[in-house]
């Protein structure tokens, strides 16, 4: 059964939670501000999920044409690379919003006229 735990509590009890997951078969949904963010599962369960995913891919190939599938794989690989290099996009949202023009700037009026 899945148990929900807040990130701060999980951080303070990480060793205990890992023990419960690894040896007790428990699962934990990690929440931040009431939103599920991640799941803590055993390595055995993770490996089973990976095997099921690979099996599903082998038995149900992508409906995309080969060229689109190749382009999709390239884009996904690039997205993974960028995430490793730059970090999660939500970490940089503050920087992006800080550079936006203020509400009373004509920029927003022009955007609305274009839309």
N, C-alpha and C positions, 0 to 999 in steps of 0.2 A: 504494500500500500504506500502511496506517495504521501509524504508529510511536507508541509510548507514551513519554511523558516526564513526569517529576514536576513539580509546580507550581514548586518552588524553582528547579529547573534551567531550566524554561521562562521564568521571570521573568528570570533572568540572561542568557538567550540570546534574548529576545523578538524583537529586530530581525532576527537571523539566521533564526529560525524563520519569521517573516513573509515574509522574502525567499524562503525555500525553498518556502513554500506558494504565494506569489503567482507566482513565476517558475519553480519547479521541479515544480509539480504535486503536492507532498507533502502529507500530512495528518498531524496529530498529535492523539492522544488525551491530554488533560491529566488527570493523576491527582493525588489528594491522599490520602496514607496508603494507597496501593494501590487506591483506588477511582476509577474513571473519573468525572470531574466535568464535562468540557466537551470540545469538539472544535474544533480550529483548521483551518479550510478556507479556500480562496480565495473571493473575492467572486463570481467567476464561478460556482463550484460552488454557492454559497449562492443566487444568483439562479436557477440551474437548479432547485434544490430548491423554491424558492418558486413557480416557474412550474408545476412538477409538482403541487404541493399545490393551487394554484388550479385547475388542470385537473381534478384528481381531485374537488375540491368541485363543480365545474360538471357533471361527468359522473355523479357519484354523490352526489346530494343526501342530506342527513341523513335517517335513517329516523324522526326525531322529529317529532311533530306540530308545526305552526308555533308554537303558543303555548309549548310546552316548549323549542323551539329558541330562541325569543326570550328566554325566561327564562335559558337556558343562556348565551347571548351576553352578557346583562347581568351574570350572575355572573362570567364569565370576565373581562369588562372591569373589573369591580370588584376582582377578585383582582389583576389587573395593576396597577391604580391603587394598591392597598394595598402591593404589593411595591415599587413605586417610592417610595412615601411612607415606608414603615417599614423597607424593606430585606428581605433574605431571612429567612424565619421561623426558620431554624436559628441565625441570629445572635442571636436573642432567647431561645433556649431556656435559657441559663444564668440569665437574669433570672427566667424562669418557674419553674424548678426551685428557685431560691433562696427563692421565696415559699411553697413547699409546706411543710406541717407536718412536723415530724420523725417518724421511724418510730414512736416510742413514744407518739405523740399518739393519742387516741381517734378522731380523724377517720378513720384508716385502718380501724379496726375497724368503724365505722359504714358505710363504703363497702363493705366485704366483706359485711356483713349485708344491704345493699340489693341487691347483685349476685346 
